[in-house]
Amino acid sequence: MAKTSVDIDMDKLNRVRGILGTESIRETINAAFREVIRVAAVRDLAALGEAGAFDFLLEPGAEERMWG
């Protein structure tokens, strides 16, 4: 991990701490990074669904073909 020095808006940090339930600055920043990555993954999954990637699951017999 890299060590760096940055200016942080403490009001925003405290707001994010409350939302994420974290205590330290490091814990808050790491949790915020994880949450941003999680939200991006959910958006990617939703985009796949909108593009029809899972339409085969709606076809008759799909569950049997998947699980045998």
C-alpha positions as CSV (number, residue, x, y, z in Angstrom):
1,M,0.0,0.0,0.0
2,A,1.2,3.5,-0.8
3,K,1.3,6.1,1.9
4,T,0.2,9.6,0.9
5,S,-0.8,12.9,2.4
6,V,-4.0,14.6,1.2
7,D,-6.3,17.4,2.4
8,I,-9.6,15.9,3.5
9,D,-12.9,17.7,3.9
10,M,-13.6,16.6,7.5
11,D,-17.3,17.3,7.3
12,K,-17.6,14.9,4.4
13,L,-15.4,12.4,6.1
14,N,-17.6,12.5,9.2
15,R,-20.7,12.1,7.1
16,V,-19.2,9.1,5.3
17,R,-18.1,7.6,8.6
18,G,-21.7,7.8,9.8
19,I,-23.0,6.2,6.6
20,L,-20.4,3.4,6.6
21,G,-20.1,2.9,10.3
22,T,-16.4,3.3,10.3
23,E,-14.1,5.0,12.9
24,S,-10.6,5.8,11.5
25,I,-9.8,7.8,8.5
26,R,-8.0,4.8,6.9
27,E,-11.0,2.5,7.6
28,T,-13.4,5.1,6.2
29,I,-11.4,5.6,3.0
30,N,-10.9,1.9,2.4
31,A,-14.6,1.2,3.0
32,A,-15.6,4.0,0.7
33,F,-13.3,2.6,-2.0
34,R,-14.9,-0.9,-1.6
35,E,-18.4,0.7,-1.8
36,V,-17.6,2.5,-5.0
37,I,-16.2,-0.7,-6.5
38,R,-19.3,-2.6,-5.4
39,V,-21.6,0.0,-6.9
40,A,-19.7,-0.1,-10.2
41,A,-20.0,-3.9,-10.3
42,V,-23.8,-3.7,-9.7
43,R,-24.1,-1.2,-12.5
44,D,-22.1,-3.5,-14.8
45,L,-24.4,-6.4,-13.9
46,A,-27.5,-4.3,-14.5
47,A,-26.1,-3.2,-17.9
48,L,-25.6,-6.9,-18.8
49,G,-29.1,-7.6,-17.9
50,E,-30.4,-4.7,-19.9
51,A,-28.4,-5.9,-22.9
52,G,-30.1,-9.3,-22.7
53,A,-27.3,-11.4,-21.2
54,F,-29.6,-13.2,-18.9
55,D,-32.7,-13.5,-21.2
56,F,-32.0,-17.3,-21.6
57,L,-33.0,-17.7,-18.0
58,L,-36.6,-16.8,-18.9
59,E,-36.9,-19.5,-21.5
60,P,-38.9,-22.6,-20.6
61,G,-36.7,-25.4,-19.3
62,A,-33.8,-23.0,-18.4
63,E,-33.6,-24.1,-14.8
64,E,-33.5,-27.8,-15.8
65,R,-30.7,-27.1,-18.4
66,M,-28.7,-25.2,-15.7
67,W,-29.1,-27.5,-12.8
68,G,-29.7,-30.8,-14.6
